[in-house]
């Protein structure tokens, strides 16, 4: 059956105290609006028949730009005249046969399984309505039921009587409606209420009048339907989301030193049992092999870390791959394009970029390696740098298997150092060094006796 997804995302969100549209604020490194879209895309039964409509208003161009490249139709709501008025902006674009699932760009964590239930209800020519019972329903529209427990209306907080205010079952605003009914009911809405707005919730009373069944479902956790109106609520949902992510990792085999001190801003895939210490941040796509251990305060983005690798404290890894049994850190930085073969070692205060390091090679401390191809069993001393940039272009340094680079050496690219070669400490290498050679390139040392140190006048 055809399914139209209608996402309301036109509001400014003035309580966010931000220039950024409310729906673009992030949870888990992804905008709230993108969360909603991804949750919808995970509903398998609508995958091939879905049209997604996003209703934009405040800073519409920025919201549209954030969703560039996705199969989405946009509609503009120039004046904010209520939820019913927002849906009316896409009414002519809805397909004649089918259903509409109505969602909100600032309600980001509704699970696809919950949405699936509403879609299944609407397919049976009924209205599927998502409700939740709250200990404190203040501010929400109340679900009014008759003596047979059937939903008959939704009354907004400001329009509710004292008796209705005592109701604790509230409307989430999320619903699935057959299009043939939605077209009719939206066209009949009026703004005869204290807010002077066109309420989408008024279609529930119209459904009752037309004897259309209203079937309710509730989420497994109330956070699924919590909206965000300020940064306090944003932070609250962030923590809930992160705990859910942490729980999934633990169920997949991760030991977390503290599930409340880990941030996942993307997707982490485990290939076995791993250990993750506190304050680790994962971004983008990260794969962790069996036996990986990650110490505290690391940031890992778009990276693959193979089995039994150890990532020590305060290490940053981005767009890189770490081989089996490697050791990285503490205080190391692997920048994009770094590839470590098995058993390689990167020590403290080492930075690499667009560099491959062969099996068993060691770069123990205080070194920069950029645009370098380094063989197996190479030892690079402290303070070594590859001088890869002349101010305009980048050049490559090649180091063969088994080479030894003495401390405080500068390798001026393009340059190659052969297998088994040795570079004396403090050398500046500008020419090729053949396999097995020793190269020492230092300025002549001069010692002056009876030298008088300058005195400040």
C-alpha positions as CSV (number, residue, x, y, z in Angstrom):
1,X,0.0,0.0,0.0
2,X,1.2,3.5,-0.8
3,X,2.5,5.3,2.3
4,X,3.0,9.1,2.6
5,X,5.3,10.2,5.4
6,X,4.5,13.8,6.6
7,X,7.1,15.3,8.9
8,X,6.3,18.7,10.5
9,X,9.6,20.7,10.7
10,X,8.6,24.3,10.2
11,X,8.9,25.7,13.8
12,X,11.6,28.1,14.9
13,X,12.0,26.7,18.4
14,X,12.6,30.0,20.1
15,X,13.2,28.3,23.5
16,X,16.3,26.7,22.1
17,X,17.9,30.1,22.2
18,X,19.8,29.3,19.0
19,X,20.1,30.5,15.4
20,X,19.9,26.9,14.3
21,X,16.5,25.6,13.4
22,X,15.3,23.4,16.2
23,X,15.0,20.2,14.1
24,X,18.7,20.5,13.1
25,X,20.0,20.2,16.7
26,X,21.7,16.9,17.1
27,X,21.3,13.8,19.2
28,X,24.1,11.2,18.9
29,X,25.8,13.3,16.2
30,X,22.8,13.3,13.9
31,X,20.0,16.0,13.5
32,X,16.7,15.2,15.2
33,X,15.1,15.5,11.8
34,X,17.4,12.9,10.3
35,X,16.7,10.6,13.2
36,X,13.0,10.7,12.2
37,X,13.7,10.0,8.6
38,X,16.0,7.1,9.4
39,X,13.4,5.6,11.7
40,X,10.9,5.8,8.9
41,X,13.2,4.2,6.4
42,X,13.7,1.3,8.7
43,X,10.0,0.3,8.4
44,X,10.5,-2.5,5.9
45,X,6.9,-2.9,4.8
46,X,6.8,0.6,3.2
47,X,10.3,0.7,1.8
48,X,9.3,0.6,-1.9
49,X,6.1,2.6,-1.7
50,X,7.0,5.6,0.5
51,X,6.9,9.3,-0.3
52,X,8.4,11.5,2.3
53,X,7.1,15.1,2.7
54,X,8.9,17.5,5.0
55,X,7.1,20.7,5.9
56,X,9.6,23.5,6.4
57,X,9.3,27.1,7.5
58,X,11.9,28.8,9.7
59,X,15.2,29.0,7.8
60,X,13.7,26.6,5.3
61,X,16.7,26.7,3.0
62,X,19.0,25.4,5.7
63,X,16.7,22.6,6.6
64,X,16.4,21.5,3.0
65,X,20.1,21.7,2.5
66,X,20.7,19.4,5.5
67,X,18.6,16.7,3.7
68,X,20.2,17.2,0.2
69,X,20.5,14.0,-1.8
70,X,17.7,12.2,-0.1
71,X,14.4,11.4,-1.8
72,X,12.3,14.0,0.0
73,X,9.6,16.4,-1.1
74,X,9.5,19.8,0.6
75,X,6.5,22.0,1.3
76,X,6.7,25.5,2.8
77,X,4.5,26.7,5.7
78,X,5.0,30.4,5.6
79,X,2.7,31.2,8.6
80,X,2.7,29.0,11.7
81,X,-1.0,28.5,12.1
82,X,-1.0,25.1,13.8
83,X,-0.4,21.4,13.1
84,X,-3.5,21.0,11.0
85,X,-2.5,24.0,8.8
86,X,1.0,22.4,8.4
87,X,-0.5,19.1,7.1
88,X,-2.7,21.1,4.8
89,X,0.4,22.3,2.9
90,X,1.0,18.8,1.5
91,X,-2.6,17.7,1.1
92,X,-2.6,18.1,-2.7
93,X,0.6,16.0,-3.0
94,X,-0.8,13.0,-1.1
95,X,-1.7,9.9,-3.2
96,X,-5.4,9.1,-3.5
97,X,-5.1,5.6,-2.4
98,X,-2.9,4.9,0.7
99,X,-2.2,6.1,4.1
100,X,-0.2,9.0,5.8
101,X,2.0,8.6,8.8
102,X,2.3,12.0,10.5
103,X,5.5,12.7,12.5
104,X,7.4,15.6,14.0
105,X,10.9,16.7,13.3
106,X,11.6,17.5,17.0
107,X,10.4,14.0,18.3
108,X,13.5,12.1,17.2
109,X,13.5,8.7,19.0
110,X,10.3,7.0,18.0
111,X,11.3,3.4,17.2
112,X,10.5,2.0,13.7
113,X,8.7,-0.9,15.4
114,X,6.3,1.5,17.1
115,X,5.7,3.3,13.8
116,X,5.2,-0.1,12.1
117,X,2.2,-0.8,14.4
118,X,0.5,2.5,13.4
119,X,1.0,1.8,9.7
120,X,-0.5,-1.6,10.1
121,X,-3.5,-0.1,11.8
122,X,-4.1,2.5,9.1
123,X,-3.9,-0.2,6.4
124,X,-7.2,-1.6,7.8
125,X,-9.1,1.7,7.2
126,X,-8.6,2.8,10.8
127,X,-6.8,5.7,12.5
128,X,-3.7,4.6,14.4
129,X,-3.0,7.0,17.2
130,X,0.1,6.9,19.5
131,X,-0.6,7.8,23.1
132,X,1.3,7.6,26.3
133,X,0.4,7.8,30.0
134,X,2.5,10.2,32.0
135,X,2.7,10.9,35.7
136,X,2.7,14.6,34.9
137,X,0.7,15.3,31.7
138,X,1.0,19.1,32.1
139,X,1.1,20.8,28.7
140,X,-0.1,17.9,26.6
141,X,-3.4,17.3,24.9
142,X,-5.6,14.8,26.8
143,X,-7.1,11.6,25.3
144,X,-10.9,11.6,25.9
145,X,-12.5,8.2,25.9
146,X,-16.2,7.1,26.3
147,X,-17.6,4.6,28.7
148,X,-16.5,1.8,26.3
149,X,-12.9,3.1,26.5
150,X,-13.1,4.2,22.9
151,X,-11.2,7.4,21.9
152,X,-13.7,10.2,21.1
153,X,-11.6,13.3,21.1
154,X,-8.3,15.0,22.0
155,X,-8.5,18.2,24.1
156,X,-5.6,20.6,24.2
157,X,-4.4,21.7,27.6
158,X,-5.5,25.3,27.2
159,X,-9.0,24.2,26.1
160,X,-9.5,21.4,28.7
161,X,-12.0,21.4,31.5
162,X,-11.0,20.6,35.1
163,X,-12.2,17.0,34.7
164,X,-10.3,16.6,31.4
165,X,-7.1,18.0,33.0
166,X,-7.1,15.1,35.4
167,X,-6.6,12.6,32.5
168,X,-3.1,11.3,32.4
169,X,-3.2,9.6,28.9
170,X,-1.9,12.2,26.5
171,X,-1.6,12.7,22.8
172,X,1.8,12.4,21.2
173,X,0.6,13.9,17.9
174,X,1.9,10.9,16.0
175,X,-0.7,9.1,14.0
176,X,-1.4,7.1,10.8
177,X,-4.5,8.0,8.8
178,X,-6.0,6.6,5.5
179,X,-5.6,9.4,2.9
180,X,-9.2,9.4,1.9
181,X,-10.2,10.4,5.4
182,X,-7.3,12.8,6.0
183,X,-8.2,14.8,2.9
184,X,-11.7,15.2,4.1
185,X,-11.0,16.0,7.7
186,X,-8.2,18.5,7.1
187,X,-10.4,20.5,4.8
188,X,-13.0,20.7,7.6
189,X,-10.7,22.1,10.3
190,X,-11.4,25.5,11.9
191,X,-9.4,27.7,14.3
192,X,-12.2,28.2,16.9
193,X,-10.0,27.7,20.0
194,X,-8.0,29.8,22.5
195,X,-4.9,29.7,20.3
196,X,-6.6,30.6,17.0
197,X,-4.8,27.6,15.4
198,X,-5.9,24.7,13.2
199,X,-5.4,21.7,15.4
200,X,-4.6,18.4,13.7
201,X,-6.0,16.7,16.8
202,X,-9.5,17.8,15.9
203,X,-9.7,15.1,13.2
204,X,-10.1,12.6,16.0
205,X,-13.5,13.9,16.9
206,X,-14.3,13.9,13.1
207,X,-13.3,10.3,12.9
208,X,-15.6,9.5,15.8
209,X,-18.5,11.3,14.0
210,X,-17.8,9.4,10.8
211,X,-17.7,6.1,12.8
212,X,-14.1,5.4,11.8
213,X,-12.3,3.3,14.4
214,X,-9.5,4.9,16.4
215,X,-6.9,2.4,17.6
216,X,-4.3,3.4,20.0
217,X,-0.8,2.1,20.6
218,X,1.8,3.1,23.2
219,X,5.6,3.2,22.9
220,X,7.8,0.9,25.0
221,X,9.5,3.9,26.6
222,X,8.0,7.4,27.0
223,X,11.3,8.9,25.7
224,X,10.3,7.6,22.2
225,X,7.6,10.3,22.0
226,X,9.3,13.1,23.9
227,X,9.7,16.3,22.0
228,X,12.5,18.8,22.4
229,X,11.6,22.5,23.1
230,X,14.8,23.6,24.9
231,X,18.4,22.5,25.4
232,X,17.6,20.9,28.8
233,X,15.2,18.5,27.0
234,X,17.8,18.0,24.2
235,X,20.4,16.9,26.8
236,X,17.9,14.6,28.5
237,X,17.1,12.8,25.3
238,X,20.9,12.6,24.4
239,X,21.6,10.8,27.6
240,X,18.7,8.4,27.0
241,X,19.9,7.7,23.5
242,X,23.4,7.1,24.6
243,X,22.3,4.6,27.3
244,X,20.4,2.7,24.6
245,X,23.4,2.6,22.4
246,X,25.6,1.5,25.3
247,X,23.1,-1.2,26.2
248,X,23.2,-2.5,22.6
249,X,27.0,-2.6,22.7
250,X,27.0,-4.6,25.9
251,X,24.6,-7.1,24.5
252,X,26.8,-7.5,21.5
253,X,29.8,-8.3,23.7
254,X,31.4,-5.0,24.9
255,X,32.5,-4.6,28.4
256,X,32.0,-0.9,29.3
257,X,33.8,0.6,32.3
258,X,30.8,2.9,32.8
259,X,27.8,2.8,30.4
260,X,26.9,6.4,31.3
261,X,30.3,7.7,30.1
262,X,30.4,6.7,26.4
263,X,29.2,8.6,23.4
264,X,28.3,7.0,20.1
265,X,27.7,9.4,17.3
266,X,27.3,7.0,14.5
267,X,27.5,3.2,14.3
268,X,29.9,0.8,16.1
269,X,30.1,-2.8,14.9
270,X,31.7,-5.4,17.1
271,X,33.4,-8.5,15.8
272,X,33.9,-10.1,19.2
273,X,34.4,-9.2,22.8
274,X,36.0,-5.7,23.5
275,X,36.7,-3.5,26.4
276,X,36.0,0.2,26.4
277,X,37.0,2.5,29.2
278,X,35.3,5.8,30.2
279,X,34.8,8.9,28.1
280,X,35.4,7.3,24.7
281,X,33.7,9.0,21.7
282,X,32.8,7.0,18.6
283,X,31.9,8.9,15.4
284,X,30.8,7.7,12.0
285,X,31.4,4.1,11.1
286,X,33.7,2.2,13.5
287,X,34.5,-1.5,13.5
288,X,36.2,-3.1,16.5
289,X,37.8,-6.6,16.2
290,X,37.8,-9.3,18.9
291,X,39.9,-8.5,21.9
292,X,40.3,-4.8,21.2
293,X,40.9,-2.7,24.3
294,X,40.3,1.1,24.3
295,X,41.5,3.2,27.2
296,X,39.9,6.3,28.6
297,X,39.3,9.6,26.7
298,X,39.8,8.4,23.1
299,X,38.1,9.7,20.1
300,X,37.6,7.2,17.2
301,X,36.0,8.3,13.9
302,X,35.4,6.2,10.7
303,X,38.0,3.7,11.6
304,X,38.6,-0.1,11.7
305,X,40.6,-1.5,14.6
306,X,41.5,-5.2,14.2
307,X,41.7,-8.0,16.7
308,X,43.7,-7.6,19.9
309,X,44.8,-4.0,19.2
310,X,45.3,-1.8,22.2
311,X,44.3,1.9,22.0
312,X,45.8,3.8,24.9
313,X,44.6,6.9,26.7
314,X,43.8,10.2,25.0
315,X,44.3,8.9,21.4
316,X,42.5,10.3,18.4
317,X,42.0,8.0,15.3
318,X,40.2,9.3,12.2
319,X,39.6,7.6,8.8
320,X,42.3,5.1,9.6
321,X,42.8,1.4,10.0
322,X,44.7,-0.3,12.8
323,X,46.0,-3.9,12.3
324,X,45.9,-6.9,14.6
325,X,47.9,-6.6,17.9
326,X,48.9,-3.0,17.3
327,X,49.5,-0.6,20.1
328,X,48.6,3.1,19.7
329,X,49.1,5.9,22.2
330,X,48.8,7.3,24.7
331,X,48.3,10.8,23.3
332,X,48.7,9.7,19.7
333,X,46.9,11.1,16.7
334,X,46.2,9.0,13.5
335,X,44.8,11.3,10.9
336,X,43.0,10.3,7.7
337,X,44.7,7.8,5.5
338,X,46.8,6.1,8.2
339,X,47.2,2.3,7.8
340,X,48.9,0.3,10.5
341,X,49.9,-3.3,9.7
342,X,49.8,-6.0,12.4
343,X,52.0,-5.5,15.5
344,X,52.9,-1.9,14.6
345,X,53.4,0.4,17.5
346,X,52.6,4.1,17.7
347,X,53.7,5.8,20.9
348,X,52.9,9.0,22.8
349,X,52.8,12.3,20.9
350,X,53.1,10.7,17.5
351,X,51.0,12.1,14.6
352,X,50.5,10.4,11.3
353,X,48.7,11.4,8.1
354,X,48.2,9.5,4.9
355,X,50.9,7.1,6.0
356,X,51.2,3.3,5.9
357,X,53.3,1.6,8.5
358,X,54.5,-2.0,8.0
359,X,54.2,-5.0,10.3
360,X,56.2,-4.7,13.5
361,X,57.4,-1.2,12.9
362,X,57.8,1.2,15.9
363,X,57.2,4.9,16.1
364,X,57.5,5.3,19.8
365,X,57.3,9.0,20.5
366,X,57.4,12.7,19.5
367,X,57.2,12.1,15.8
368,X,55.3,13.4,12.7
369,X,54.9,11.1,9.7
370,X,52.9,12.5,6.7
371,X,52.6,11.1,3.2
372,X,55.0,8.2,4.1
373,X,55.3,4.6,3.1
374,X,57.1,2.7,5.8
375,X,58.1,-1.0,5.6
376,X,58.2,-3.8,8.2
377,X,60.3,-3.8,11.3
378,X,61.4,-0.2,10.9
379,X,62.4,1.8,14.1
380,X,61.8,5.5,14.0
381,X,63.4,7.5,16.7
382,X,62.0,10.4,18.8
383,X,61.6,13.8,17.1
384,X,61.7,12.4,13.6
385,X,59.6,14.3,11.0
386,X,58.8,13.8,7.3
387,X,59.1,17.2,5.7
388,X,56.3,16.5,3.2
389,X,55.0,20.0,2.3
390,X,56.9,22.7,0.4
391,X,54.1,25.3,0.9
392,X,52.3,24.3,-2.2
393,X,52.6,20.5,-2.9
394,X,52.9,17.3,-0.9
395,X,55.6,14.7,-1.4
396,X,56.2,11.1,-0.3
397,X,58.8,9.6,1.9
398,X,59.6,5.9,1.4
399,X,61.4,3.8,4.1
400,X,62.3,0.2,3.4
401,X,62.0,-2.8,5.7
402,X,64.3,-2.9,8.7
403,X,65.5,0.7,8.4
404,X,66.6,2.5,11.5
405,X,65.9,6.3,11.7
406,X,67.9,8.0,14.5
407,X,66.2,10.5,16.8
408,X,65.6,14.1,15.7
409,X,65.9,13.4,12.0
410,X,64.3,15.4,9.3
411,X,63.5,13.5,6.1
412,X,62.9,16.0,3.3
413,X,60.5,14.5,0.7
414,X,60.6,13.3,-1.9
415,X,63.1,10.9,-0.6
416,X,63.6,7.2,-0.2
417,X,65.6,5.2,2.4
418,X,66.5,1.7,1.5
419,X,65.9,-1.5,3.4
420,X,68.2,-1.9,6.4
421,X,69.6,1.6,6.1
422,X,70.5,3.7,9.2
423,X,70.1,7.4,9.6
424,X,72.3,9.0,12.2
425,X,70.5,11.0,14.9
426,X,70.1,14.7,14.1
427,X,70.4,14.2,10.4
428,X,68.6,16.2,7.7
429,X,68.2,13.8,4.7
430,X,67.5,15.3,1.3
431,X,68.9,12.5,-1.0
432,X,68.2,8.9,-1.5
433,X,69.9,6.5,1.0
434,X,70.6,3.0,-0.5
435,X,69.8,-0.3,1.2
436,X,72.2,-1.0,4.1
437,X,73.9,2.4,4.1
438,X,74.6,4.6,7.0
439,X,73.7,8.3,6.4
440,X,74.8,11.1,8.7
441,X,73.9,14.6,7.6
442,X,74.7,17.1,10.4
443,X,76.2,20.6,10.6
444,X,79.8,20.7,11.8
445,X,80.0,21.1,15.6
446,X,82.1,24.1,16.8
447,X,83.1,24.5,20.5
448,X,84.4,28.0,21.5
449,X,86.4,28.5,24.7
450,X,86.3,31.6,26.8
451,X,83.0,32.7,25.2
452,X,81.2,35.5,27.0
453,X,77.5,35.2,27.2
454,X,75.7,38.5,26.3
455,X,74.6,40.5,29.3
456,X,71.4,42.4,29.3
457,X,71.9,46.2,29.3
